[in-house]
Amino acid sequence: MNTATKEQLLQAIEEAATATTLADAVKALAEAQIPETIPNLIRALNYNNPGAAVAAVDGLIALGKDSVPDLLNLLDDYNYGARAWALRALSGIGDPRSHHLLVDTALNDFALSVRRAAARGLGSIHWEWIAPEEAQTLQKTSLDALCQICHDPEWIVRYAGISGLECLGQQPNTEMRSIALHHLQQAQQTDTETAVRARAQLAIDRLT
């Protein structure tokens, strides 16, 4: 068990001399689960170090709802790699407070990795964390966005959108399920990528 203090963990990050030691230092900080270090974990998303970013995302997800305000406020608009990692963290947490950002990003961001992360996040929101009436309104917006995402020019974004549609189709709303199935069937029949058609078929099978 790591008994290092917060200061020692942060110092290890500052003093890391290689990509490996940096990733290890961020992982140690993430595993310590200290809410006060959430901004430090978010900063690690900008290091251009995949190992550090994965560790930071895991730590932010484990810290859950506490991570959301800083993730929303500190999101890097200029570093698309960092945005993608941040969206993965928000997607893994599934807090409804990230809904508006996920919709806007999934539809409009120029980076396909960011759009994909946001599309996946729309399918993993914890609707039970908010009032049923609010959840229904946000689900409708999510459904509309995911139906558009199924026509994204990049197949990996469409793939993520189909996964999101499957999740929404599992909600106790027959109209939403019917709309989701309609778009899944369209994708299964018309998408140009074999992987996307196969994923749509899997979603249809699970929903029916």
C-alpha positions as CSV (number, residue, x, y, z in Angstrom):
1,M,0.0,0.0,0.0
2,N,1.3,3.4,-1.0
3,T,1.6,5.6,2.1
4,A,3.1,8.6,0.4
5,T,1.7,12.0,1.3
6,K,-0.1,14.3,-1.2
7,E,3.0,16.5,-1.4
8,Q,5.3,13.5,-2.0
9,L,3.0,12.2,-4.8
10,L,2.9,15.6,-6.5
11,Q,6.7,16.0,-6.1
12,A,7.2,12.7,-7.8
13,I,5.3,14.0,-10.8
14,E,7.4,17.2,-10.9
15,E,10.6,15.3,-10.7
16,A,9.8,12.5,-13.2
17,A,12.6,12.3,-15.8
18,T,11.2,9.8,-18.2
19,A,7.9,8.9,-19.8
20,T,7.7,5.7,-17.7
21,T,8.5,7.4,-14.4
22,L,6.0,10.1,-15.2
23,A,3.3,7.6,-15.9
24,D,4.1,5.7,-12.7
25,A,3.9,8.9,-10.7
26,V,0.6,9.8,-12.1
27,K,-0.7,6.3,-11.5
28,A,0.4,6.5,-7.8
29,L,-1.4,9.8,-7.5
30,A,-4.6,8.5,-9.1
31,E,-4.6,5.4,-6.8
32,A,-4.3,7.6,-3.7
33,Q,-7.8,8.9,-4.5
34,I,-7.3,12.4,-3.0
35,P,-10.1,14.8,-4.2
36,E,-7.8,17.8,-3.8
37,T,-5.6,16.5,-6.5
38,I,-8.3,16.4,-9.2
39,P,-6.8,19.5,-11.0
40,N,-3.4,17.7,-11.0
41,L,-4.9,14.6,-12.6
42,I,-6.6,16.8,-15.2
43,R,-3.3,18.5,-15.9
44,A,-1.8,15.1,-16.6
45,L,-4.1,14.7,-19.5
46,N,-2.0,17.3,-21.3
47,Y,1.4,15.6,-20.9
48,N,1.4,13.9,-24.2
49,N,2.0,10.7,-22.3
50,P,-0.6,8.0,-22.9
51,G,0.4,6.0,-19.8
52,A,-0.1,9.0,-17.6
53,A,-3.4,9.9,-19.3
54,V,-4.8,6.5,-18.9
55,A,-3.9,6.5,-15.2
56,A,-5.3,10.0,-14.8
57,V,-8.6,9.0,-16.5
58,D,-8.9,6.0,-14.2
59,G,-8.3,8.1,-11.2
60,L,-10.8,10.8,-12.2
61,I,-13.5,8.1,-12.9
62,A,-12.8,6.5,-9.5
63,L,-13.2,9.9,-7.8
64,G,-16.6,10.1,-9.6
65,K,-18.9,13.1,-9.2
66,D,-16.2,15.1,-7.4
67,S,-14.2,15.2,-10.7
68,V,-17.0,16.6,-12.8
69,P,-16.9,20.4,-12.0
70,D,-13.2,20.6,-12.6
71,L,-13.4,18.5,-15.7
72,L,-16.0,20.8,-17.1
73,N,-14.2,24.0,-16.0
74,L,-10.7,23.0,-16.9
75,L,-11.4,21.3,-20.3
76,D,-8.6,22.3,-22.7
77,D,-10.1,23.8,-25.8
78,Y,-6.8,23.8,-27.7
79,N,-5.4,20.4,-27.0
80,Y,-7.6,17.9,-28.8
81,G,-5.8,14.9,-27.3
82,A,-6.4,16.3,-23.8
83,R,-10.1,16.9,-24.6
84,A,-10.4,13.4,-25.8
85,W,-9.0,12.0,-22.5
86,A,-11.2,14.4,-20.5
87,L,-14.3,13.3,-22.4
88,R,-13.4,9.7,-21.7
89,A,-13.3,10.5,-18.0
90,L,-16.7,12.3,-18.2
91,S,-18.1,9.4,-20.1
92,G,-16.8,6.9,-17.5
93,I,-18.4,8.9,-14.7
94,G,-21.7,9.4,-16.5
95,D,-22.8,12.4,-14.6
96,P,-25.8,14.2,-16.2
97,R,-24.1,17.5,-15.6
98,S,-21.8,16.7,-18.6
99,H,-24.8,16.1,-20.9
100,H,-24.8,19.5,-22.7
101,L,-21.0,19.3,-23.3
102,L,-21.2,15.7,-24.6
103,V,-24.0,16.6,-27.1
104,D,-22.2,19.7,-28.4
105,T,-18.9,17.9,-28.6
106,A,-20.2,14.8,-30.3
107,L,-21.9,16.8,-33.0
108,N,-19.4,19.6,-33.6
109,D,-15.9,18.9,-32.5
110,F,-13.4,18.8,-35.3
111,A,-11.4,15.9,-33.8
112,L,-12.8,12.4,-34.5
113,S,-11.4,11.0,-31.3
114,V,-13.1,13.6,-29.2
115,R,-16.4,13.1,-31.1
116,R,-16.2,9.4,-30.5
117,A,-15.5,9.8,-26.8
118,A,-18.5,12.2,-26.4
119,A,-20.8,9.9,-28.4
120,R,-19.9,7.0,-26.1
121,G,-20.6,9.2,-23.1
122,L,-24.1,9.9,-24.2
123,G,-24.9,6.3,-23.9
124,S,-23.5,5.9,-20.4
125,I,-25.2,8.7,-18.4
126,H,-26.7,7.8,-15.0
127,W,-30.2,9.1,-15.6
128,E,-31.2,7.8,-12.1
129,W,-29.1,10.6,-10.6
130,I,-31.6,13.2,-11.7
131,A,-35.4,13.7,-11.5
132,P,-37.4,11.6,-14.0
133,E,-38.8,14.6,-15.8
134,E,-35.4,16.1,-16.4
135,A,-34.0,12.8,-17.4
136,Q,-36.7,12.3,-20.0
137,T,-35.9,15.8,-21.5
138,L,-32.2,15.1,-21.7
139,Q,-32.7,11.6,-23.1
140,K,-34.7,13.1,-26.0
141,T,-31.8,15.5,-26.7
142,S,-29.3,12.6,-26.5
143,L,-31.5,10.5,-28.9
144,D,-31.6,13.3,-31.5
145,A,-27.9,13.8,-31.3
146,L,-27.1,10.1,-31.5
147,C,-29.3,9.7,-34.6
148,Q,-27.3,12.5,-36.2
149,I,-24.0,10.9,-35.1
150,C,-25.0,7.7,-36.9
151,H,-24.3,9.7,-40.1
152,D,-20.9,11.1,-39.0
153,P,-18.3,10.9,-41.8
154,E,-16.0,8.9,-39.6
155,W,-17.0,5.3,-39.1
156,I,-15.5,5.0,-35.6
157,V,-17.8,7.9,-34.5
158,R,-20.8,6.2,-36.0
159,Y,-19.8,3.0,-34.2
160,A,-19.8,4.9,-30.9
161,G,-23.1,6.5,-31.8
162,I,-24.7,3.1,-32.3
163,S,-23.4,1.9,-28.9
164,G,-25.1,5.0,-27.4
165,L,-28.3,4.3,-29.2
166,E,-28.4,0.8,-27.8
167,C,-28.0,2.1,-24.3
168,L,-30.8,4.6,-24.8
169,G,-33.0,1.9,-26.3
170,Q,-32.8,0.0,-23.0
171,Q,-34.5,2.8,-21.2
172,P,-38.2,2.2,-20.1
173,N,-39.5,4.4,-22.9
174,T,-41.1,2.6,-25.8
175,E,-41.1,5.5,-28.1
176,M,-37.4,6.1,-27.6
177,R,-36.7,2.4,-28.0
178,S,-38.7,2.4,-31.3
179,I,-36.8,5.4,-32.7
180,A,-33.4,3.9,-31.6
181,L,-34.3,0.6,-33.3
182,H,-35.3,2.4,-36.5
183,H,-31.9,4.1,-36.8
184,L,-30.1,1.0,-35.8
185,Q,-31.8,-0.9,-38.6
186,Q,-31.0,1.8,-41.1
187,A,-27.3,1.6,-40.1
188,Q,-27.3,-2.1,-40.3
189,Q,-28.7,-2.0,-43.8
190,T,-26.9,1.0,-45.3
191,D,-23.7,1.8,-43.5
192,T,-20.6,1.4,-45.7
193,E,-18.4,-0.1,-43.0
194,T,-18.7,-3.8,-42.1
195,A,-17.8,-3.1,-38.5
196,V,-20.6,-0.5,-38.1
197,R,-23.2,-2.8,-39.7
198,A,-22.1,-5.6,-37.4
199,R,-22.3,-3.4,-34.3
200,A,-25.8,-2.2,-35.3
201,Q,-26.9,-5.8,-35.7
202,L,-25.6,-6.7,-32.3
203,A,-27.5,-3.7,-30.8
204,I,-30.7,-4.8,-32.6
205,D,-30.3,-8.3,-31.3
206,R,-29.9,-7.1,-27.8
207,L,-32.9,-4.8,-27.9
208,T,-35.2,-7.3,-29.5
